[in-house]
Amino acid sequence: MGKFPSHKVQVSVSSEIGRLRRLLVHSPDSGLGKVVPSKAQDWLFEDIVHLDTIRRKEYDFYTKILLYFLDPEKIKGKLEEIDDERNKRAFYKPGDDLFFRSDKVVELQWLLADILEDREIQLKLVASVCALETCSYDTQRELQKLSPVQLAKTFISGTMKDEKMLFAPIPNFIFTRDIGIVINNHVLLNKPAKKARTREALLAKYIFFNHPLFSAYQDKIIELSDTHHHFLLPREGDDKKVTLEGGDVMVVSKDHLLIGVSERTSPEAAYQAIKVLFEKNVVKKITIIRIPKKRDYMHIDTIFTQVKRNVWILLGIFSRKAMKHEDEDAVQRILENNKKEDKMKIIQFRKKDPANPEYFDNLEDLLTDISKNDLGCTEKVRFIYSGNNEFPFDAREQWTDSCNLLALKEGVILGYDRNDKTVEAFTANGFTVIHAQELIAGMEQGAIDPDELENTLILMPSAELSRARGGFHCMSMPLHRDELE
């Protein structure tokens, strides 16, 4: 299948909205089509998905748009040259000779196959996966005989070439944001909270520490270590366990990092991250956002993401007005303020004086401060709300990732087409709305230049993708963004 290009590439992310130049993705594999209803929630899915639809009618549009924006030579006119429908599908398959092989839209399975060319790495990783999945020794020897391409596929899908299943798939591997986060020129690897994602973390660790793509950054890869005593504690001591996922980490400026404490990221992980990132001088300021431990929210990027320097998408129940109960009478306000389980806590630590943090009452105050003081905005800071801040659409559309948007460049974002009220809110705020199919046709014909797009919400088909409970922010791990001017 060919190795990844040997030239060194830049790994650097210092904002959420700088022009995206390189990212890690993983296209839906056959493992997604093997999730059964009785195991769906164990594998962190709310429902089963239809694999062919999620590939051909949804994720393939995402791949095309990423290629047109990041690596147009790999896509423009290429699919028109392929007559056979099966070969067109092969264009998207990382194990196929016709795979697009972009070093800007980087496929994890391709990188995994690359490192498995090294026999020593192959043997170590086979042993590690087999230990993790309690495989027999015969299975281990069987895996050692596979080609790197087939072995990479099996590690991810759990399935051999003959469709024999050896172990469970890892269907969440499409959410590449959670395996790690690039913070300036460092990489912070995750520590998954759920057992279903343990193999993902193992594969990611081997890729980051062994692939030539990251060879110049070996001393800049950060792993958080578990506290030495957490496993001796009763269940109430789970907060001492170190769990961290990338959806809870946002690089909002070169000096400022946000970390969510959530259902998936523990307070101990937040503490460890603050300690090591300050020690290594990676950032100067870290804000901890503690959100309710609810499946509805999961990570902080399910309740807000950045659109422009002065524009954010946000779930309205975390707005200033909602957090302060400004629309309620005095008695109702007092009663609501005593519901501690729904409280959000925001604490900002500075490297120069971590013992004296600053506190924020609500997300709007924090995000306004970021826009004005970190990013130097002179324009009014605006908030676009999930479901146009109308009940029940706000909660319904947040559930289908109305707030989980990916900025390809400042003001040009990808979102789901099913979130109608949120789309109305974007339109009311001066954004152009364009459907993926129309955009792709325009770029292919040369009528639309990605670099000239401004204030645009790109709507992606989402009937099946949204069932997996993750948007395009989740389905991307940016490796390189341009610095904001």
N, C-alpha and C positions, 0 to 999 in steps of 0.2 A: 504493500500500500504506500510505501515511501515515508521517509522520516520527515519530521518537522524541520523546516529550514534551519540551518546551523547558525545563521547570523544572530547576534544578540539583539534583543528587543527591549524597549524601555518599559519598565513597570513603575507607574507613578499615578496616583489619584489624590487630588487635594481638594476636591469638591464633589457635589452631587450633580452638578449641571454643566461642568465644562464639556466641550465637544468630545464625545466618546470616540476613541481611536482603536481600542482593542478590548475584548472581553472574553470571558470563559462561558461557554454554554454547554448544554447536553440535550440533544434532540430526543424526543420520546422513543424509548426502546421497547422491545417486546415484553419486558417485565411489566409495563403499565397495563398491558392487555391480559395479565394473569392475576390481577388483584381481584379477589372474590369478596362478596358482600360481608361474609362472616369475619374477614380479616381486614377489611378496609380501614377501620378506625385504628387497629393495631399498627397499620402502615401509614397512619396519619392522613388518610383520605376520608372524605365525607360520603363518597359514593364511588361506584365503579365507572370507568370511562370507556368510550368506544375508541379503540386504538387507531383505526384507519381514519376516522373523522378528525381526531386530535392531531394526527400527522398531516394529512393532505389538505384539510380545509381550514386548519388553524395554525399550527406551529410552523408549517412551511412558509406561510406569509411572513411570520416573524423572521425566519431565516433570510428570506429574500430582502426584506427591508434592511436588516442589519448589513447584509452584503452590499446593497446599493449605497448605504451611508458610509460604510467602513472600508469596503474592498470591491468597488464596482467592476474591476477587471475580471473578477471571479464569477460574475453573474450576468453582466450585460450581454445579451444575445446568445448566451450559452445554452439555455433551455430550448431555444428555437432550433438549435443545431441537432437536437436529439429527437429522432422520430418516434422511437419505441417508448411506450408509456412506462414499461418496467425500468428502462434505463433512466428515464426522468426521475423516477422514485429513487434510483441508486445515487443520484446527485446529492441527496440529503443523507445518505447512509454512511457513517464514518468507517465502516468496515469494507466498503466497496471501492473498486479501482476508479469509479467515476465520481467519487465523493469530491466536493468542491475544494477541500483542503486549503482553507484560508488561514494565514497566520495572524489575522486580525479578528475574525470571528472564529475563535479557537474552540474546537470540540474536545471535551475532556476524554472521551473514549479514544480519540486519536492519540492524545498525549500518553494515555495509559498503555496503548499498544506499542508506542515508541519505547518507553522505558522497559517493557517486557522483552525487547530484543536482547537485553543484557541478561545472560543466563543466571548470573548470581542474584540479580534483583528479582528475576522471575521465581527462582526457588524460594527466596525469602518471602515474597508476597504470597505465593501459593501456600506455604506453611502457615503464614499469618492468617490468611482467610480461612483455611481449613480448621485451624485452632478456634477461630472466632465462631465458625459455623458447625463445630463438632463433627467434622467429616471423618469418614473412615480413612485408614491408611491407603487402601486401594483407590479411593477417590482422589487422594492427594497425588498418587502416582499417575492416575489418569489425566489429571489436570496438567501435570508436568510435561505431557506429550503434546499438548495443544500448541498451535502456532500462536505468536503474540497477538495477532488480530482476533483469533477465535477466543483466546484466553481472556482478553480484555472484555469481549462481549459477554462471556460467561460470568466473569466477576460481577458485571453490572446487572445482567438479566437473570442470573441464576440458572441459565439453561444451556445445555450442550447443543451442538449442531443438529443432532437427531431429535431435538425438542425434549430430551430427557432433563428433568429438573433436578439439580443437585442441592440447591438451597433457595431460600426466598429471594425474590428480586429486591432491588432498592429503587422503588418507583419515584422517590423524592429526589433522585439525583438530577432531575431536570431543574430543581431549584438551586442553582449553582451559587447564589448569593450566600447561602448558609454554610458552605464549606470553608469560607474564609473571607477576609476583607483586606484590600490594599489600602494602607494608610500612608500617604505620601509615598516613600519608596520602601516601605516595610510591608510584610504580609503577616496578618494575624490569623492563625488557623483556628478553626472552631473546636468546640467540645460538645457534641450533640447531647441534648437532654433525653432523647428517646432512643430506646434500643434499636428501633427500626432504621436508624441512621448511622449506626456504629461503623458499618462497613464503608459507607461513604467517606467518613473521616479518615479511615485507614488508607483507602485508595488515594484520597487527596493528599495525604501526608507523603506517600511514596512519590507522587507526581511532583510536588513542590520541592522535595529534597533531592530528586534524582533526574529531573528533566533538564536538558540544556537550556531551555527557555528561561529557567530561573537560576542558572548557574552563577550569575553575577550577584545574586541576592541571597546566597546561602546564609550569610551572617545577619541577614535582615528578616529572616523568617522567625516568627514568635509563636511559641506554644505555651499555653498556660498549664501549670502543673496542679494536680489535685492537692488539697491539704492532706497532710499525712495521717490525719485521724478521722476524716469524715465518715469512713466506712464503719467506725466503731460506734457511731452515734445512732440513737433511735430514729425512726422515720421523721420525727419532728426536726431532726438535724439536717434534713435534706438541703437547707439553704447553705450549708457549709460545703456542699458538693459543687465542684466547678463545672458549670455547663454554660456554653456560649454559642450562639448561632448568629450568622452574619446579618440576618434580617433585623437584628437588634443593634446594629452598629452603622452609624452614618458619619461620613467625613464631610462636614459642612464648610470647612475652610482648612487651609494648611496647618493652622494652629489649634483648631477646635474639633473635637470628636464628640459625638453623642452615643451613649450606650443605654439601651433599654434593659430594665430588670423586669422580666415578664414570666409567662408560663414556661419559656424555653431558656432564659438566661438568668442565672442565679446571682444573688447579691455578692457571694464569694468570688464569682467570676469577674464581676464588675470591679471589685476591690483589687483582684490580681492584675486586671488589665490596667487600672489606674497606676498601680505601683510600677509595673514593667515599662509602660509607655512613657511615664515621666522619667524613669531612670535612664531610658535609652534616648531621651530628648526627641521623641517622635512628634509629640504635640505639646502645647503649653496649657491647654484647657480641656477638661473633660466634663461633660454634663451627663449626670445619671438621671434617667427618666423611669421612674417606677410606675408601671401600669398594672391594672387589675389582672390577676392570673386567670384569664378566661380564654376559652377556645376562640371566642369571637375575635379577639385581638391578636393573640399569638406572638407577634413581634411588633415593635414600634412602627415598622414600615407598612403595617396593615392599617394604621390610624392616621399617618401623615407621610407625605413625601414632598420634595421640593420641585417646583415647576420653573421658576425664574428666581433671580436674586431677591426680588420683592414679592414673589407669588408662591403660595403653598396650597396644597390640597389637604383637607383636614376633616376628620369626623367631628361633627358639631357638638357631641356631648363632652368633648374635651376643650371646647372654646372658652374664652374668658367669661362670656355671659352665662354659659351653662355651669361652669365650675363654681361661679359665685352666686348661682341661683338668682340672678337679677330679675327674672320674670315671675318670681314667686312672692307671695305675701310673707309677712314677718314670721308667722307660726310655721308655715310650710318650709321656709328657709332654715329655721332652727332645726326642724326635724330632719331635713335632708342633709344638713351639714354634719349630722351625727352618724351617717351611714359610712363607716370607715372603710368597709370593704371595697367601695368604689372610688376611693380617694386616689388621686395621682400625686406623686411626690417628685419634685424636680430640684436637684442639688447640683451646683456647678463648682468644680474644684479647679484651682489654678496651681500650676507646678511651683510657682514662686512662694505660695502660701497655702498649702492644702488643708491646713488645720482651720482655716477661716473661709468656708465655702459661702457661696451666694445662693439664695433660694428664689425660685420663681413660683408664682401661684398657679399658673396655667400655661398651656402650650403656646397660646397666642403671644403671651409676653416674651417667652423664650425665643420663639421663631422671629418675632419682630426685632428682638435684640441681636440675633444672628444677622438678619438682613442689614440692619443699620450699622452695628458696631464691628462685626466680623467682615462683612462684604461691602461696607461703605455705601449702602443705598441712600440716595437722597429722595427717591420717589416714595410715595405712600406704599406701605406694606399691605398686601391684599391677601385675603383668604377665600379660597373656593371650597365649598363644603360638599361632602358626600351627599348624594340624593337631594342637592340644592337645599339642604338643611330642613327638609320636610319629612315628618314622620308619616308612614313607616319606611319611606324610601331611603332615608339616611342609613338606617340599620341594614335594610335589605341589600343596598348597593355596596355598603362597606363589606358585607359578607362575601360579595363577589368582586372584591378588590378594586373598588372605585378609588381608593386612596393609595394603591400600590402601583405607582406609575414610574416608568423609566424615562429619564431625559436623555435623548440622543444628542442634544445640544440644548443650550438655554432656551426655554420656551417651546421646544419641540418634543412632545412626549407621546409615549405609547400607552394606550389603555383599552379596556374591553368595550365592545359595542353594545353590550346588554345594559349598561348603567345609564339609562335614558335621562333621568333627572340630573345626574352629575354632568352629562353632556350639555344639558340646557344651561347649567351653571357656568360651564366653560364658555359657551356661546355668549351668555350675558356679560361675561368679563372680557369680551373682545377677541376670543380665540376662533380661528378657522377650524372647522371640523372636516376631516377627510377620511374616507374608508380606505383600508389597506389596499384593496384590489385596485381602486382608482389611482392611488398614489403609485403603486408598482407599475401600472400601465403607463402613467405619465413619465416616470423615470426611465422606463425601457425605451419609450419613444423620444426621449430627450426634451420633452415639454416641461418637465419639472426638474429643477436642480436642487438636490438635497441641501446644498450649502446656502441656498437663498431662502429656504423655508424659515418663517418666523411665526411665533405665537400660533402654533398648530397642534391640535390634538388628533393623533392618528388612531382611528378606531379599528381594533383587531377582532376578528370573529372569535367567539368565546363560549359557545354552548357547552363544549366538553372540557376545555382547559380550565374554566372557572370551577368545575366540580372538584378539581384537585386542590382548591383553596390556596392559590398563589397567583400573583400578577406578574408583570414583566420586570418589576424591580426584583422580585424573588428569582426570576428566571435569568438573571444576569449577574456575573461577577466582573465588574469593570477592572481591567488591568492597567489601562492608560486612558486618562482624560487630559485634554489641554488645560493648562492653568488658566484661571479666570484673570482677565486683564485688570 
